[in-house]
Amino acid sequence: MAVRRLTVKNIISRIRQTFPEAPDNYLYNLINDALLEAGLYRTKVEYAKATTVEDQMWYDLSDTGSSVDINKVFRVDFMDSAGDYIKTPRMLDGEILKMDIT
Amino acid sequence: MASNHNHPENDVAWFIVGDKLAVITTRGSDSSSVHSKSGDWKAIDEAVTNGVLIHYYAEPNTVDELSDYPDIDNAMHASIVDYVKSKLYIDRAGKTTDPNASGTAMNLAMVHEKQWRDALVKFGTRRRDKIGGQRAVRTFDLR
C-alpha cells in the first residue's frame, strides 16, 4: 500500500483553492519557513562524524561552518580502541578548569 | 583508525557552547604537571579520523521543485497548508481597506495558525513518534 504523502504541487494546489493569485516564489518561501519551524520540534534525526585533532578542544557546529545543519545535539559517541562508538557523558555546566580557545 | 581510549565513557566528555562542540578528556600523564595530569579535564588528547559520532536533530531540507516532498514526517504534510494559509490570511488582512474583511481574514489566520500549532506542538510528538504498544509494568524485586 502506498504511503500517503503530499508533494509541493499538492500543497500549492490546496492553497490555490483559497488564494489563486498567490505567487509561486512566495509560496515556496512560506513552505520553507514552515519546514524550518517544524525542524525546531525534533522532526528529523541525523548523524555525523567528526575527526578530532590532538589537543584541539572545540569543533564547529554552525550551519555555515560545518557541512551539517544541526538544531540540537543529543548524544556524542567517541571511538574506542576496538573501533566502536561508545556513548560519552555530557558535562552539564561546561565550566572546566583548563579552558582552551582552539 | 581506532583511538587509544579503551573506555571513552570513563575519560571522555563533551559539552556545547553556542555553535561549538567541546570534546574533552581526563586522560593525561601521571606527572604532577600543573592542570594537565591525569584526572584534570583538558582538550581531547589524540587525533582520530571520524572519532566522534554526533547524534542530532536536524533542519529539514528546503523544497524548490513542484515534485519535491517536504522533508518531514508525512503526517505533517497537510499541516503545512495551514501554516501557509495563516500567513496569506494575515497578508490579506493587511492589504484590505474593509475592516470587516480584515477582521474575517485575521480570524481565519488564527484558525489556521492554531491548527498548525496543534499539529506541530500539542499533538506533534504523538503523531510523529514511532513508539507504540503496551508498556511493561515491572515490579520491584523484594528478595
gemmi code that builds the backbone of each chain (N, CA, C; Angstrom):
import gemmi

chains = {
    "A": [
        ("MET", (0.855, -1.192, 0.000), (0.000, 0.000, 0.000), (0.889, 1.239, 0.000)),
        ("ALA", (0.563, 2.142, -0.860), (1.398, 3.346, -0.991), (1.241, 4.244, 0.232)),
        ("VAL", (2.326, 4.908, 0.565), (2.296, 5.857, 1.672), (1.707, 7.169, 1.174)),
        ("ARG", (0.830, 7.735, 1.976), (0.180, 8.990, 1.607), (1.122, 10.150, 1.919)),
        ("ARG", (1.601, 10.791, 0.885), (2.467, 11.950, 1.057), (2.013, 13.044, 0.100)),
        ("LEU", (2.330, 14.267, 0.450), (1.954, 15.390, -0.401), (3.208, 15.982, -1.029)),
        ("THR", (3.148, 16.201, -2.331), (4.238, 16.930, -2.975), (3.984, 18.427, -2.802)),
        ("VAL", (4.989, 19.210, -3.154), (4.812, 20.664, -3.119), (3.657, 21.067, -4.030)),
        ("LYS", (3.533, 20.375, -5.145), (2.443, 20.677, -6.078), (1.089, 20.449, -5.403)),
        ("ASN", (0.961, 19.339, -4.665), (-0.292, 19.062, -3.951), (-0.590, 20.162, -2.934)),
        ("ILE", (0.448, 20.569, -2.216), (0.264, 21.594, -1.180), (-0.160, 22.915, -1.812)),
        ("ILE", (0.518, 23.283, -2.887), (0.188, 24.556, -3.544), (-1.218, 24.512, -4.140)),
        ("SER", (-1.609, 23.377, -4.676), (-2.954, 23.304, -5.257), (-4.022, 23.461, -4.183)),
        ("ARG", (-3.767, 22.956, -2.972), (-4.726, 23.151, -1.870), (-4.801, 24.627, -1.479)),
        ("ILE", (-3.637, 25.272, -1.478), (-3.610, 26.695, -1.097), (-4.303, 27.536, -2.166)),
        ("ARG", (-4.146, 27.147, -3.407), (-4.731, 27.927, -4.503), (-6.259, 27.866, -4.524)),
        ("GLN", (-6.837, 26.917, -3.817), (-8.295, 26.891, -3.694), (-8.797, 28.185, -3.062)),
        ("THR", (-8.027, 28.730, -2.146), (-8.418, 29.957, -1.450), (-7.648, 31.167, -1.961)),
        ("PHE", (-6.418, 30.954, -2.372), (-5.564, 32.071, -2.797), (-5.023, 31.811, -4.207)),
        ("PRO", (-5.886, 31.919, -5.223), (-5.425, 31.597, -6.591), (-4.387, 32.570, -7.110)),
        ("GLU", (-4.301, 33.741, -6.497), (-3.399, 34.763, -7.027), (-2.021, 34.748, -6.369)),
        ("ALA", (-1.814, 33.880, -5.382), (-0.540, 33.896, -4.639), (0.625, 33.497, -5.551)),
        ("PRO", (1.711, 34.287, -5.567), (2.852, 33.966, -6.446), (3.577, 32.695, -6.002)),
        ("ASP", (4.098, 31.969, -7.000), (4.786, 30.701, -6.713), (5.965, 30.884, -5.763)),
        ("ASN", (6.801, 31.884, -6.046), (8.005, 32.071, -5.230), (7.647, 32.341, -3.774)),
        ("TYR", (6.615, 33.116, -3.580), (6.187, 33.431, -2.216), (5.706, 32.162, -1.510)),
        ("LEU", (4.984, 31.310, -2.241), (4.510, 30.062, -1.632), (5.684, 29.144, -1.280)),
        ("TYR", (6.670, 29.080, -2.156), (7.860, 28.284, -1.842), (8.531, 28.799, -0.564)),
        ("ASN", (8.633, 30.124, -0.482), (9.258, 30.708, 0.714), (8.493, 30.350, 1.972)),
        ("LEU", (7.172, 30.442, 1.894), (6.367, 30.135, 3.082), (6.449, 28.649, 3.445)),
        ("ILE", (6.462, 27.788, 2.431), (6.592, 26.342, 2.717), (7.933, 26.062, 3.385)),
        ("ASN", (8.982, 26.704, 2.898), (10.299, 26.500, 3.517), (10.359, 27.091, 4.926)),
        ("ASP", (9.634, 28.195, 5.152), (9.531, 28.725, 6.522), (8.859, 27.701, 7.438)),
        ("ALA", (7.804, 27.065, 6.916), (7.103, 26.045, 7.706), (8.035, 24.883, 8.045)),
        ("LEU", (8.830, 24.469, 7.072), (9.770, 23.359, 7.306), (10.809, 23.745, 8.350)),
        ("LEU", (11.273, 24.988, 8.258), (12.270, 25.452, 9.228), (11.688, 25.437, 10.637)),
        ("GLU", (10.438, 25.895, 10.752), (9.803, 25.907, 12.073), (9.534, 24.480, 12.563)),
        ("ALA", (9.106, 23.604, 11.641), (8.865, 22.212, 12.032), (10.152, 21.554, 12.512)),
        ("GLY", (11.270, 21.966, 11.927), (12.553, 21.385, 12.307), (12.946, 21.690, 13.734)),
        ("LEU", (12.338, 22.716, 14.317), (12.653, 23.058, 15.708), (12.016, 22.087, 16.689)),
        ("TYR", (11.101, 21.232, 16.195), (10.373, 20.331, 17.085), (10.747, 18.872, 16.854)),
        ("ARG", (12.027, 18.646, 16.706), (12.564, 17.275, 16.709), (11.880, 16.371, 15.697)),
        ("THR", (11.837, 16.819, 14.460), (11.174, 16.020, 13.444), (12.140, 15.127, 12.681)),
        ("LYS", (13.421, 15.433, 12.747), (14.357, 14.714, 11.886), (15.653, 14.425, 12.652)),
        ("VAL", (15.984, 13.169, 12.780), (17.203, 12.779, 13.486), (18.280, 12.436, 12.466)),
        ("GLU", (19.477, 12.966, 12.666), (20.582, 12.704, 11.743), (21.842, 12.372, 12.539)),
        ("TYR", (22.858, 11.897, 11.830), (24.129, 11.543, 12.445), (25.259, 12.146, 11.617)),
        ("ALA", (26.327, 12.477, 12.256), (27.501, 12.984, 11.525), (28.745, 12.552, 12.274)),
        ("LYS", (29.829, 12.421, 11.526), (31.102, 12.071, 12.145), (32.047, 13.252, 12.050)),
        ("ALA", (32.895, 13.369, 13.030), (33.892, 14.440, 13.036), (35.234, 13.836, 13.410)),
        ("THR", (36.259, 14.432, 12.895), (37.620, 13.973, 13.169), (38.240, 14.856, 14.239)),
        ("THR", (38.772, 14.220, 15.253), (39.397, 15.015, 16.308), (40.841, 15.342, 15.946)),
        ("VAL", (41.299, 16.424, 16.519), (42.687, 16.860, 16.340), (43.335, 16.863, 17.718)),
        ("GLU", (44.543, 16.397, 17.775), (45.230, 16.315, 19.065), (45.277, 17.686, 19.740)),
        ("ASP", (44.862, 17.718, 20.972), (44.865, 18.929, 21.799), (43.967, 20.038, 21.265)),
        ("GLN", (43.004, 19.695, 20.419), (42.015, 20.690, 19.987), (40.703, 20.427, 20.707)),
        ("MET", (40.231, 21.409, 21.443), (39.022, 21.224, 22.245), (37.747, 21.490, 21.449)),
        ("TRP", (37.734, 22.508, 20.599), (36.471, 22.983, 20.013), (36.294, 22.533, 18.567)),
        ("TYR", (35.058, 22.133, 18.222), (34.711, 21.696, 16.873), (33.436, 22.414, 16.438)),
        ("ASP", (33.440, 22.885, 15.206), (32.394, 23.784, 14.726), (31.085, 23.040, 14.441)),
        ("LEU", (29.988, 23.566, 14.968), (28.665, 23.007, 14.684), (27.787, 23.998, 13.927)),
        ("SER", (28.303, 25.162, 13.601), (27.455, 26.185, 13.000), (26.977, 25.752, 11.618)),
        ("ASP", (25.825, 26.274, 11.210), (25.262, 25.890, 9.918), (26.166, 26.298, 8.773)),
        ("THR", (26.919, 27.376, 8.955), (27.789, 27.834, 7.874), (29.166, 27.195, 7.965)),
        ("GLY", (29.622, 26.925, 9.165), (30.979, 26.419, 9.331), (31.109, 24.930, 9.108)),
        ("SER", (30.060, 24.180, 9.351), (30.131, 22.741, 9.147), (29.193, 22.366, 8.008)),
        ("SER", (29.315, 21.145, 7.537), (28.513, 20.743, 6.383), (27.136, 20.231, 6.789)),
        ("VAL", (26.863, 20.171, 8.070), (25.581, 19.648, 8.529), (24.761, 20.765, 9.175)),
        ("ASP", (23.444, 20.600, 9.164), (22.552, 21.620, 9.705), (21.978, 21.126, 11.032)),
        ("ILE", (22.661, 21.437, 12.083), (22.322, 20.887, 13.386), (21.416, 21.838, 14.148)),
        ("ASN", (20.309, 21.311, 14.662), (19.468, 22.105, 15.559), (19.812, 21.839, 17.013)),
        ("LYS", (19.933, 20.573, 17.362), (20.224, 20.240, 18.755), (20.974, 18.904, 18.824)),
        ("VAL", (22.089, 18.904, 19.500), (22.854, 17.670, 19.680), (22.333, 16.958, 20.922)),
        ("PHE", (22.007, 15.666, 20.803), (21.514, 14.959, 21.986), (22.398, 13.799, 22.408)),
        ("ARG", (23.403, 13.480, 21.623), (24.305, 12.403, 22.027), (25.607, 12.521, 21.246)),
        ("VAL", (26.703, 12.250, 21.932), (28.014, 12.241, 21.268), (28.736, 10.958, 21.673)),
        ("ASP", (29.172, 10.203, 20.671), (29.938, 8.974, 20.917), (31.395, 9.205, 20.539)),
        ("PHE", (32.270, 8.478, 21.216), (33.699, 8.558, 20.875), (34.201, 7.158, 20.558)),
        ("MET", (35.044, 7.065, 19.559), (35.537, 5.761, 19.124), (36.513, 5.185, 20.148)),
        ("ASP", (36.305, 3.931, 20.524), (37.220, 3.311, 21.483), (38.342, 2.567, 20.756)),
        ("SER", (39.145, 1.855, 21.502), (40.318, 1.196, 20.918), (39.943, 0.022, 20.018)),
        ("ALA", (38.677, -0.429, 20.094), (38.235, -1.509, 19.210), (37.554, -0.967, 17.959)),
        ("GLY", (37.443, 0.357, 17.856), (36.797, 0.950, 16.683), (35.304, 1.121, 16.835)),
        ("ASP", (34.775, 0.840, 18.020), (33.334, 1.009, 18.256), (33.059, 2.393, 18.824)),
        ("TYR", (31.864, 2.905, 18.525), (31.479, 4.212, 19.066), (30.785, 4.016, 20.409)),
        ("ILE", (31.309, 4.651, 21.431), (30.816, 4.498, 22.789), (30.238, 5.820, 23.269)),
        ("LYS", (29.077, 5.751, 23.877), (28.423, 6.970, 24.372), (29.267, 7.621, 25.452)),
        ("THR", (29.428, 8.928, 25.323), (30.187, 9.670, 26.335), (29.255, 10.622, 27.057)),
        ("PRO", (29.543, 10.918, 28.298), (28.648, 11.784, 29.069), (28.771, 13.249, 28.653)),
        ("ARG", (27.668, 13.965, 28.804), (27.696, 15.408, 28.550), (27.967, 16.131, 29.858)),
        ("MET", (28.937, 17.001, 29.826), (29.206, 17.813, 31.006), (28.172, 18.932, 31.057)),
        ("LEU", (27.479, 19.041, 32.171), (26.331, 19.938, 32.209), (26.719, 21.407, 32.184)),
        ("ASP", (27.658, 21.813, 33.006), (27.930, 23.247, 33.067), (29.043, 23.688, 32.119)),
        ("GLY", (29.888, 22.759, 31.681), (30.962, 23.133, 30.768), (32.006, 24.036, 31.391)),
        ("GLU", (31.997, 24.113, 32.688), (32.943, 25.006, 33.367), (34.149, 24.208, 33.837)),
        ("ILE", (35.010, 23.866, 32.893), (36.202, 23.130, 33.292), (37.306, 24.109, 33.656)),
        ("LEU", (38.241, 23.605, 34.435), (39.277, 24.487, 34.969), (40.217, 24.989, 33.888)),
        ("LYS", (40.624, 24.063, 33.013), (41.592, 24.443, 31.984), (40.856, 24.620, 30.652)),
        ("MET", (40.586, 25.837, 30.264), (39.846, 26.113, 29.040), (40.827, 26.380, 27.910)),
        ("ASP", (40.392, 26.003, 26.707), (41.225, 26.203, 25.538), (40.443, 27.053, 24.553)),
        ("ILE", (41.130, 27.754, 23.674), (40.413, 28.536, 22.668), (40.519, 27.919, 21.294)),
        ("THR", (41.234, 26.799, 21.159), (41.316, 26.136, 19.849), (40.519, 24.854, 19.876)),
    ],
    "B": [
        ("MET", (41.005, 4.338, 11.721), (41.938, 4.011, 12.790), (41.253, 4.222, 14.139)),
        ("ALA", (41.319, 3.205, 14.980), (40.693, 3.315, 16.293), (41.502, 4.228, 17.205)),
        ("SER", (40.863, 4.658, 18.271), (41.567, 5.544, 19.205), (42.334, 4.718, 20.227)),
        ("ASN", (43.026, 5.392, 21.100), (43.741, 4.708, 22.180), (42.946, 4.708, 23.475)),
        ("HIS", (41.712, 5.162, 23.422), (40.877, 5.174, 24.620), (40.145, 3.834, 24.727)),
        ("ASN", (40.473, 3.063, 25.747), (39.802, 1.777, 25.922), (38.381, 1.947, 26.428)),
        ("HIS", (38.179, 2.925, 27.293), (36.851, 3.186, 27.864), (36.545, 4.675, 27.795)),
        ("PRO", (36.173, 5.150, 26.609), (35.899, 6.588, 26.481), (34.746, 7.053, 27.370)),
        ("GLU", (33.870, 6.109, 27.756), (32.765, 6.510, 28.641), (33.277, 6.980, 30.001)),
        ("ASN", (34.515, 6.590, 30.327), (35.067, 6.965, 31.627), (35.962, 8.198, 31.577)),
        ("ASP", (36.559, 8.459, 30.424), (37.537, 9.555, 30.415), (37.340, 10.574, 29.296)),
        ("VAL", (36.209, 10.478, 28.578), (35.910, 11.482, 27.547), (34.534, 12.064, 27.839)),
        ("ALA", (34.378, 13.361, 27.638), (33.081, 14.007, 27.818), (32.942, 15.116, 26.778)),
        ("TRP", (31.753, 15.684, 26.716), (31.527, 16.756, 25.737), (30.575, 17.785, 26.330)),
        ("PHE", (30.645, 18.970, 25.789), (29.648, 19.993, 26.091), (29.609, 20.981, 24.940)),
        ("ILE", (28.584, 21.804, 24.939), (28.384, 22.732, 23.838), (28.285, 24.144, 24.380)),
        ("VAL", (28.976, 25.045, 23.720), (28.824, 26.466, 23.983), (28.532, 27.136, 22.648)),
        ("GLY", (27.345, 27.690, 22.503), (26.964, 28.326, 21.241), (26.979, 27.331, 20.102)),
        ("ASP", (27.771, 27.604, 19.081), (27.865, 26.735, 17.911), (29.086, 25.832, 17.958)),
        ("LYS", (29.675, 25.682, 19.130), (30.910, 24.911, 19.233), (30.717, 23.703, 20.141)),
        ("LEU", (31.253, 22.577, 19.673), (31.261, 21.349, 20.467), (32.644, 21.182, 21.074)),
        ("ALA", (32.692, 21.007, 22.378), (33.961, 20.762, 23.054), (34.080, 19.280, 23.366)),
        ("VAL", (35.195, 18.681, 22.993), (35.481, 17.279, 23.323), (36.669, 17.283, 24.268)),
        ("ILE", (36.456, 16.740, 25.459), (37.485, 16.844, 26.493), (37.761, 15.462, 27.099)),
        ("THR", (38.868, 15.370, 27.755), (39.259, 14.095, 28.351), (39.945, 14.338, 29.696)),
        ("THR", (39.899, 13.319, 30.519), (40.645, 13.381, 31.782), (41.962, 12.624, 31.687)),
        ("ARG", (42.178, 11.951, 30.558), (43.398, 11.160, 30.436), (44.610, 12.084, 30.303)),
        ("GLY", (45.647, 11.717, 30.939), (46.850, 12.528, 30.868), (48.007, 11.786, 31.493)),
        ("SER", (49.111, 12.451, 31.557), (50.287, 11.829, 32.146), (50.125, 11.760, 33.660)),
        ("ASP", (50.879, 10.907, 34.262), (50.831, 10.785, 35.719), (51.731, 11.787, 36.406)),
        ("SER", (52.362, 12.611, 35.608), (53.261, 13.587, 36.213), (52.466, 14.595, 37.026)),
        ("SER", (53.156, 15.351, 37.752), (52.485, 16.347, 38.586), (52.377, 17.691, 37.877)),
        ("SER", (52.419, 17.648, 36.537), (52.332, 18.897, 35.775), (51.038, 19.622, 36.132)),
        ("VAL", (51.129, 20.908, 36.221), (50.003, 21.693, 36.721), (48.833, 21.640, 35.738)),
        ("HIS", (47.683, 21.177, 36.200), (46.431, 21.175, 35.442), (46.484, 20.343, 34.164)),
        ("SER", (47.421, 19.457, 34.015), (47.466, 18.598, 32.834), (47.591, 17.136, 33.211)),
        ("LYS", (47.598, 16.872, 34.483), (47.799, 15.491, 34.907), (46.521, 14.692, 34.705)),
        ("SER", (46.645, 13.388, 34.837), (45.502, 12.519, 34.693), (44.423, 12.910, 35.707)),
        ("GLY", (43.197, 13.005, 35.238), (42.104, 13.405, 36.120), (41.649, 14.827, 35.899)),
        ("ASP", (42.496, 15.657, 35.356), (42.096, 17.036, 35.052), (41.460, 17.084, 33.664)),
        ("TRP", (40.364, 17.839, 33.544), (39.737, 17.976, 32.225), (40.609, 18.837, 31.328)),
        ("LYS", (40.792, 18.378, 30.093), (41.603, 19.106, 29.120), (41.122, 18.716, 27.726)),
        ("ALA", (41.661, 19.355, 26.694), (41.255, 19.044, 25.317), (41.564, 17.588, 24.983)),
        ("ILE", (40.774, 17.023, 24.072), (40.991, 15.627, 23.667), (42.441, 15.462, 23.199)),
        ("ASP", (43.041, 14.357, 23.601), (44.499, 14.243, 23.507), (45.003, 13.492, 22.288)),
        ("GLU", (44.116, 13.143, 21.347), (44.629, 12.455, 20.174), (43.780, 12.737, 18.945)),
        ("ALA", (44.410, 12.596, 17.797), (43.714, 12.777, 16.527), (43.134, 11.438, 16.087)),
        ("VAL", (41.813, 11.407, 15.908), (41.159, 10.179, 15.470), (40.266, 10.518, 14.276)),
        ("THR", (40.552, 9.905, 13.154), (39.730, 10.140, 11.967), (38.324, 9.588, 12.200)),
        ("ASN", (37.315, 10.428, 12.018), (35.915, 10.071, 12.299), (35.757, 9.532, 13.722)),
        ("GLY", (36.495, 10.107, 14.640), (36.489, 9.600, 16.011), (35.262, 9.977, 16.810)),
        ("VAL", (34.530, 10.975, 16.346), (33.356, 11.434, 17.082), (32.118, 11.190, 16.232)),
        ("LEU", (31.109, 10.571, 16.845), (29.830, 10.361, 16.172), (28.794, 11.234, 16.878)),
        ("ILE", (28.236, 12.170, 16.142), (27.300, 13.133, 16.725), (25.881, 12.760, 16.309)),
        ("HIS", (24.993, 12.643, 17.274), (23.575, 12.399, 17.004), (22.844, 13.723, 17.226)),
        ("TYR", (22.041, 14.133, 16.297), (21.425, 15.451, 16.443), (20.070, 15.534, 15.747)),
        ("TYR", (19.300, 16.514, 16.190), (18.065, 16.856, 15.488), (18.422, 17.855, 14.404)),
        ("ALA", (18.020, 17.558, 13.172), (18.461, 18.351, 12.032), (17.343, 19.207, 11.470)),
        ("GLU", (17.759, 20.194, 10.713), (16.786, 21.003, 9.981), (16.363, 20.249, 8.722)),
        ("PRO", (15.072, 20.281, 8.386), (14.645, 19.631, 7.143), (15.232, 20.347, 5.926)),
        ("ASN", (15.425, 19.597, 4.855), (15.890, 20.210, 3.604), (14.805, 21.106, 3.034)),
        ("THR", (15.227, 22.143, 2.332), (14.243, 23.029, 1.715), (13.677, 22.386, 0.453)),
        ("VAL", (12.535, 22.897, 0.002), (11.939, 22.421, -1.250), (12.098, 23.513, -2.302)),
        ("ASP", (12.314, 23.108, -3.548), (12.388, 24.099, -4.623), (11.826, 23.590, -5.942)),
        ("GLU", (11.217, 22.411, -5.893), (10.585, 21.874, -7.098), (9.165, 21.435, -6.768)),
        ("LEU", (8.297, 21.493, -7.759), (6.908, 21.074, -7.530), (6.815, 19.601, -7.156)),
        ("SER", (7.767, 18.822, -7.632), (7.707, 17.378, -7.370), (8.359, 16.991, -6.040)),
        ("ASP", (8.940, 17.967, -5.328), (9.601, 17.658, -4.055), (8.589, 17.238, -2.986)),
        ("TYR", (9.031, 16.346, -2.116), (8.253, 16.024, -0.919), (8.864, 16.790, 0.256)),
        ("PRO", (8.052, 17.413, 1.098), (8.617, 18.081, 2.287), (9.386, 17.082, 3.132)),
        ("ASP", (10.525, 17.526, 3.645), (11.455, 16.638, 4.343), (11.085, 16.469, 5.815)),
        ("ILE", (9.824, 16.204, 6.076), (9.358, 15.907, 7.433), (8.384, 14.736, 7.351)),
        ("ASP", (7.998, 14.212, 8.504), (7.085, 13.068, 8.539), (5.829, 13.380, 7.714)),
        ("ASN", (5.370, 12.382, 6.961), (4.229, 12.646, 6.086), (2.961, 12.982, 6.859)),
        ("ALA", (2.915, 12.645, 8.154), (1.758, 13.024, 8.969), (1.652, 14.542, 9.109)),
        ("MET", (2.750, 15.233, 8.848), (2.768, 16.691, 8.991), (2.573, 17.412, 7.659)),
        ("HIS", (2.520, 16.694, 6.561), (2.484, 17.368, 5.259), (1.265, 18.269, 5.099)),
        ("ALA", (0.101, 17.755, 5.471), (-1.124, 18.549, 5.288), (-1.115, 19.788, 6.177)),
        ("SER", (-0.400, 19.733, 7.286), (-0.367, 20.880, 8.198), (0.398, 22.061, 7.603)),
        ("ILE", (1.263, 21.795, 6.651), (1.990, 22.895, 6.005), (1.001, 23.831, 5.304)),
        ("VAL", (-0.088, 23.247, 4.790), (-1.123, 24.074, 4.154), (-1.668, 25.080, 5.166)),
        ("ASP", (-1.877, 24.636, 6.393), (-2.384, 25.545, 7.434), (-1.404, 26.674, 7.705)),
        ("TYR", (-0.120, 26.339, 7.779), (0.892, 27.381, 8.038), (0.855, 28.441, 6.944)),
        ("VAL", (0.881, 27.977, 5.685), (0.932, 28.932, 4.565), (-0.344, 29.760, 4.515)),
        ("LYS", (-1.486, 29.102, 4.715), (-2.745, 29.855, 4.676), (-2.807, 30.897, 5.785)),
        ("SER", (-2.301, 30.560, 6.948), (-2.353, 31.540, 8.050), (-1.570, 32.793, 7.675)),
        ("LYS", (-0.420, 32.609, 7.033), (0.376, 33.774, 6.625), (-0.325, 34.558, 5.523)),
        ("LEU", (-0.953, 33.835, 4.585), (-1.628, 34.522, 3.477), (-2.855, 35.285, 3.969)),
        ("TYR", (-3.545, 34.727, 4.952), (-4.697, 35.460, 5.511), (-4.233, 36.718, 6.249)),
        ("ILE", (-3.096, 36.642, 6.903), (-2.557, 37.849, 7.556), (-2.226, 38.905, 6.505)),
        ("ASP", (-1.625, 38.455, 5.403), (-1.335, 39.394, 4.305), (-2.620, 40.039, 3.792)),
        ("ARG", (-3.647, 39.196, 3.620), (-4.917, 39.709, 3.094), (-5.513, 40.730, 4.064)),
        ("ALA", (-5.419, 40.433, 5.351), (-5.954, 41.360, 6.353), (-5.231, 42.696, 6.316)),
        ("GLY", (-3.942, 42.662, 6.015), (-3.175, 43.902, 5.971), (-3.417, 44.708, 4.712)),
        ("LYS", (-3.823, 44.038, 3.652), (-3.991, 44.746, 2.374), (-5.359, 45.406, 2.238)),
        ("THR", (-6.382, 44.762, 2.764), (-7.737, 45.254, 2.520), (-8.036, 46.511, 3.331)),
        ("THR", (-8.897, 47.362, 2.766), (-9.297, 48.579, 3.468), (-10.630, 48.387, 4.184)),
        ("ASP", (-11.277, 47.271, 3.921), (-12.567, 46.977, 4.552), (-12.316, 46.342, 5.924)),
        ("PRO", (-12.735, 47.024, 7.013), (-12.455, 46.476, 8.348), (-13.115, 45.128, 8.592)),
        ("ASN", (-14.284, 44.896, 7.993), (-14.945, 43.598, 8.192), (-14.158, 42.466, 7.518)),
        ("ALA", (-13.731, 42.750, 6.280), (-12.946, 41.739, 5.560), (-11.628, 41.490, 6.279)),
        ("SER", (-11.058, 42.570, 6.797), (-9.792, 42.432, 7.512), (-9.965, 41.575, 8.766)),
        ("GLY", (-11.068, 41.847, 9.490), (-11.320, 41.063, 10.714), (-11.558, 39.597, 10.414)),
        ("THR", (-12.316, 39.347, 9.345), (-12.574, 37.950, 8.961), (-11.271, 37.244, 8.585)),
        ("ALA", (-10.437, 37.946, 7.819), (-9.159, 37.349, 7.409), (-8.293, 37.050, 8.624)),
        ("MET", (-8.295, 37.964, 9.592), (-7.487, 37.718, 10.799), (-8.016, 36.525, 11.581)),
        ("ASN", (-9.341, 36.408, 11.654), (-9.917, 35.248, 12.356), (-9.513, 33.943, 11.683)),
        ("LEU", (-9.592, 33.929, 10.338), (-9.209, 32.709, 9.617), (-7.713, 32.430, 9.774)),
        ("ALA", (-6.926, 33.513, 9.826), (-5.486, 33.322, 10.051), (-5.255, 32.646, 11.400)),
        ("MET", (-6.017, 33.074, 12.404), (-5.855, 32.478, 13.743), (-6.271, 31.006, 13.753)),
        ("VAL", (-7.346, 30.705, 12.998), (-7.806, 29.309, 12.931), (-6.708, 28.412, 12.353)),
        ("HIS", (-6.142, 28.859, 11.235), (-5.093, 28.037, 10.593), (-3.830, 28.004, 11.442)),
        ("GLU", (-3.522, 29.111, 12.088), (-2.347, 29.145, 12.969), (-2.516, 28.140, 14.106)),
        ("LYS", (-3.735, 28.085, 14.657), (-3.981, 27.144, 15.764), (-3.864, 25.691, 15.279)),
        ("GLN", (-4.402, 25.424, 14.083), (-4.315, 24.056, 13.560), (-2.851, 23.652, 13.333)),
        ("TRP", (-2.067, 24.598, 12.843), (-0.634, 24.326, 12.641), (0.056, 24.072, 13.969)),
        ("ARG", (-0.231, 24.933, 14.946), (0.397, 24.791, 16.270), (-0.008, 23.470, 16.923)),
        ("ASP", (-1.279, 23.145, 16.819), (-1.741, 21.885, 17.424), (-1.040, 20.692, 16.796)),
        ("ALA", (-0.945, 20.709, 15.466), (-0.303, 19.575, 14.778), (1.163, 19.484, 15.141)),
        ("LEU", (1.796, 20.630, 15.263), (3.242, 20.636, 15.467), (3.634, 20.442, 16.924)),
        ("VAL", (2.930, 21.110, 17.810), (3.354, 21.141, 19.209), (2.456, 20.263, 20.095)),
        ("LYS", (1.161, 20.540, 20.054), (0.261, 19.882, 21.011), (0.170, 18.374, 20.785)),
        ("PHE", (-0.058, 17.995, 19.508), (-0.173, 16.567, 19.201), (1.025, 16.051, 18.415)),
        ("GLY", (1.989, 16.919, 18.199), (3.081, 16.586, 17.297), (3.852, 15.359, 17.689)),
        ("THR", (4.251, 15.281, 18.949), (5.068, 14.157, 19.377), (4.324, 12.849, 19.207)),
        ("ARG", (3.032, 12.867, 19.587), (2.259, 11.635, 19.486), (2.081, 11.197, 18.035)),
        ("ARG", (1.988, 12.185, 17.140), (1.782, 11.831, 15.742), (3.064, 11.329, 15.094)),
        ("ARG", (4.191, 11.903, 15.500), (5.426, 11.633, 14.772), (6.223, 10.464, 15.328)),
        ("ASP", (6.096, 10.204, 16.627), (6.990, 9.182, 17.173), (6.591, 7.792, 16.674)),
        ("LYS", (7.539, 6.903, 16.704), (7.311, 5.552, 16.174), (7.173, 4.545, 17.313)),
        ("ILE", (6.855, 5.028, 18.491), (6.753, 4.147, 19.648), (5.289, 3.807, 19.871)),
        ("GLY", (5.018, 2.536, 20.066), (3.633, 2.148, 20.296), (3.551, 0.907, 21.145)),
        ("GLY", (2.348, 0.453, 21.403), (2.153, -0.782, 22.145), (2.091, -0.561, 23.635)),
        ("GLN", (1.742, -1.644, 24.319), (1.557, -1.568, 25.759), (2.892, -1.467, 26.471)),
        ("ARG", (2.918, -0.669, 27.519), (4.135, -0.576, 28.316), (4.192, -1.708, 29.330)),
        ("ALA", (5.370, -2.181, 29.567), (5.525, -3.248, 30.556), (5.542, -2.644, 31.957)),
        ("VAL", (4.934, -3.344, 32.883), (4.963, -2.904, 34.274), (5.879, -3.851, 35.032)),
        ("ARG", (6.927, -3.357, 35.572), (7.883, -4.203, 36.289), (7.861, -3.812, 37.765)),
        ("THR", (7.566, -4.790, 38.564), (7.522, -4.511, 39.996), (8.911, -4.637, 40.608)),
        ("PHE", (9.051, -4.093, 41.784), (10.335, -4.192, 42.475), (10.627, -5.632, 42.852)),
        ("ASP", (11.866, -5.980, 42.789), (12.293, -7.294, 43.273), (12.592, -7.159, 44.758)),
        ("LEU", (11.749, -7.749, 45.591), (11.871, -7.557, 47.032), (12.700, -8.647, 47.723)),
        ("ARG", (13.295, -9.515, 46.920), (14.093, -10.558, 47.557), (15.279, -9.954, 48.297)),
    ],
}
model = gemmi.Model(1)
for chain_id, residues in chains.items():
    chain = gemmi.Chain(chain_id)
    for i, (resn, *xyz) in enumerate(residues, 1):
        res = gemmi.Residue()
        res.name, res.seqid = resn, gemmi.SeqId(i, " ")
        for name, pos in zip(("N", "CA", "C"), xyz):
            atom = gemmi.Atom()
            atom.name, atom.element = name, gemmi.Element(name[0])
            atom.pos, atom.b_iso = gemmi.Position(*pos), 0.0
            res.add_atom(atom)
        chain.add_residue(res)
    model.add_chain(chain)
structure = gemmi.Structure()
structure.add_model(model)
structure.setup_entities()
